[in-house]
């Protein structure tokens, strides 16, 4: 195995390169990601961070649903949601169990949103619309209002895959509320056992 060699600079003699592009405030050439509102990148970060927090909160819920010596769920959001679902029949309070079911349903939806946000491309649009674009195996997934039909899954303003900055902000608020609900329900569960 050879050691990694640094790439030659883009303006090295004898290496043709496209014209240099303007860079955003973080130094990323705008022709790579386009010109999105700065809130867009902040929102993507919040979605990913809040889902990490939700994952941690659901692991606490999983531990509270199980006996002390029971094995804990694997360290990923999908596994902990599944583990919590398996334990729900042990919750005697029907109202609490129904609230936990809703929490787990919403958590799974946001798990998909987080994965899509982390792995999608978002080509900048002149009107500010956010288009989700992701190659998924042999299928192209596009979430954009009024997108042309083709080999794609197309949706308009899906609350879990927003196409406007206000929709993104609303998604972050709802995800934050879900984390708060996970805390509250976990405490209610502790008090009821």
C-alpha positions as CSV (number, residue, x, y, z in Angstrom):
1,X,0.0,0.0,0.0
2,X,1.4,3.4,-0.9
3,X,1.2,6.5,1.2
4,X,-1.4,9.1,0.2
5,X,0.0,11.8,-2.0
6,X,-1.5,15.3,-1.8
7,X,-3.5,16.4,-4.8
8,X,-1.8,19.0,-7.0
9,X,-3.2,22.5,-6.6
10,X,-6.0,23.3,-9.0
11,X,-3.8,25.8,-10.8
12,X,-0.7,23.6,-11.2
13,X,1.1,24.0,-14.5
14,X,-0.1,21.6,-17.2
15,X,-3.4,20.7,-15.4
16,X,-6.4,22.3,-17.0
17,X,-9.1,23.5,-14.6
18,X,-12.3,25.4,-14.8
19,X,-12.3,29.1,-13.9
20,X,-12.1,29.7,-10.2
21,X,-15.5,30.2,-8.6
22,X,-16.6,32.7,-6.0
23,X,-16.6,31.2,-2.5
24,X,-19.2,31.4,0.2
25,X,-18.3,32.7,3.7
26,X,-17.1,29.2,4.7
27,X,-14.7,29.0,1.7
28,X,-16.8,26.5,-0.4
29,X,-16.9,27.4,-4.1
30,X,-20.5,28.4,-4.9
31,X,-20.6,26.3,-8.0
32,X,-20.4,23.2,-5.7
33,X,-23.5,23.8,-3.5
34,X,-25.1,26.8,-5.1
35,X,-26.2,30.0,-3.3
36,X,-28.5,28.9,-0.5
37,X,-29.7,31.1,2.3
38,X,-27.2,30.7,5.2
39,X,-30.2,29.6,7.4
40,X,-30.5,26.5,5.1
41,X,-27.1,25.1,6.3
42,X,-27.9,26.0,9.9
43,X,-31.2,24.1,9.6
44,X,-29.6,21.0,8.1
45,X,-27.2,21.0,11.1
46,X,-30.0,21.3,13.6
47,X,-32.0,18.4,12.0
48,X,-28.9,16.2,12.3
49,X,-28.1,17.3,15.8
50,X,-31.7,17.1,17.1
51,X,-32.0,13.6,15.7
52,X,-28.8,12.6,17.5
53,X,-30.4,14.0,20.7
54,X,-33.6,12.2,19.9
55,X,-31.6,9.0,19.5
56,X,-30.1,9.5,23.0
57,X,-33.5,10.3,24.6
58,X,-35.0,7.1,23.0
59,X,-32.1,5.0,24.4
60,X,-33.1,6.4,27.9
61,X,-36.7,5.5,27.2
62,X,-35.6,2.0,26.0
63,X,-33.7,1.5,29.3
64,X,-36.8,2.6,31.3
65,X,-39.0,0.3,29.5
66,X,-36.8,-2.7,30.2
67,X,-35.7,-4.5,33.3
68,X,-32.3,-3.6,34.7
69,X,-30.6,-6.7,33.4
70,X,-32.2,-6.7,29.9
71,X,-29.9,-6.0,27.0
72,X,-30.1,-2.5,25.5
73,X,-30.8,-1.6,21.9
74,X,-28.0,-1.2,19.4
75,X,-26.6,2.3,19.1
76,X,-28.6,3.5,16.2
77,X,-32.0,5.3,15.9
78,X,-33.7,2.5,13.9
79,X,-32.7,-0.2,16.4
80,X,-33.8,1.8,19.5
81,X,-37.2,2.6,17.9
82,X,-37.7,-1.1,17.2
83,X,-36.7,-2.0,20.7
84,X,-39.1,0.5,22.3
85,X,-41.9,-0.8,20.1
86,X,-41.2,-4.3,21.4
87,X,-41.5,-3.1,25.0
88,X,-44.7,-1.0,24.6
89,X,-47.1,-3.9,25.6
90,X,-45.5,-3.7,29.1
91,X,-46.9,-0.1,29.6
92,X,-50.1,-0.5,31.6
93,X,-51.4,3.1,31.2
94,X,-53.3,3.1,27.9
95,X,-53.0,6.9,27.4
96,X,-49.3,6.8,28.0
97,X,-48.9,3.8,25.7
98,X,-50.8,5.7,22.9
99,X,-48.6,8.8,23.4
100,X,-45.5,6.6,23.2
101,X,-46.8,5.0,20.0
102,X,-47.2,8.4,18.5
103,X,-43.7,9.4,19.7
104,X,-42.2,6.3,18.1
105,X,-44.1,6.8,14.8
106,X,-42.9,10.4,14.6
107,X,-39.4,9.5,15.6
108,X,-39.2,7.0,12.7
109,X,-40.5,9.6,10.2
110,X,-37.8,12.1,11.4
111,X,-35.2,9.3,11.2
112,X,-35.9,9.1,7.5
113,X,-35.9,12.9,7.2
114,X,-32.5,13.0,8.9
115,X,-31.1,10.4,6.6
116,X,-32.5,12.0,3.5
117,X,-31.2,15.5,4.6
118,X,-27.7,14.1,5.4
119,X,-27.4,12.2,2.1
120,X,-29.3,14.4,-0.4
121,X,-28.0,17.1,-2.7
122,X,-29.9,20.4,-2.8
123,X,-29.3,22.1,-6.1
124,X,-29.9,25.8,-5.5
125,X,-32.9,27.3,-7.3
126,X,-33.3,30.9,-8.4
127,X,-36.6,31.2,-6.6
128,X,-35.2,29.8,-3.3
129,X,-37.2,26.6,-3.6
130,X,-35.3,23.7,-2.0
131,X,-35.2,20.6,-4.2
132,X,-34.1,17.3,-2.6
133,X,-32.1,15.1,-5.0
134,X,-30.7,11.7,-4.0
135,X,-29.5,8.8,-6.0
136,X,-31.0,5.7,-4.3
137,X,-29.6,2.6,-6.0
138,X,-31.1,2.6,-9.5
139,X,-33.8,5.1,-8.6
140,X,-33.6,8.9,-8.5
141,X,-35.6,10.5,-5.7
142,X,-36.6,14.1,-6.2
143,X,-38.8,16.1,-3.8
144,X,-39.7,19.3,-5.5
145,X,-43.0,21.2,-6.1
146,X,-44.0,20.9,-9.7
147,X,-41.1,18.6,-10.6
148,X,-41.4,16.9,-14.0
149,X,-42.4,13.3,-13.8
150,X,-39.8,10.7,-14.6
151,X,-38.0,7.9,-12.8
152,X,-38.4,9.8,-9.5
153,X,-40.6,9.9,-6.4
154,X,-42.0,13.4,-6.5
155,X,-43.8,15.2,-3.7
156,X,-45.0,18.7,-3.0
157,X,-44.6,20.4,0.4
158,X,-44.3,17.2,2.5
159,X,-43.8,18.3,6.1
160,X,-41.0,15.8,6.5
161,X,-39.3,17.0,3.3
162,X,-39.9,20.7,3.0
163,X,-39.2,22.7,-0.1
164,X,-39.3,26.2,1.4
165,X,-37.1,27.8,4.1
166,X,-40.2,28.4,6.2
167,X,-41.1,24.7,5.8
168,X,-37.6,23.8,7.0
169,X,-37.8,26.1,10.0
170,X,-41.2,24.5,10.9
171,X,-39.6,21.0,10.6
172,X,-36.9,22.0,13.1
173,X,-39.4,23.4,15.5
174,X,-41.5,20.2,15.3
175,X,-38.4,18.0,15.8
176,X,-37.3,20.0,18.8
177,X,-40.9,19.6,20.2
178,X,-40.5,15.8,19.6
179,X,-37.3,15.7,21.7
180,X,-39.1,17.6,24.5
181,X,-42.0,15.1,24.3
182,X,-39.6,12.2,24.5
183,X,-38.2,13.7,27.8
184,X,-41.7,14.3,29.2
185,X,-43.0,10.8,28.3
186,X,-39.9,9.1,29.7
187,X,-40.5,11.0,33.0
188,X,-44.2,10.0,33.0
189,X,-43.2,6.4,32.4
190,X,-40.8,6.5,35.3
191,X,-43.6,7.9,37.6
192,X,-46.1,5.3,36.5
193,X,-43.9,2.3,37.2
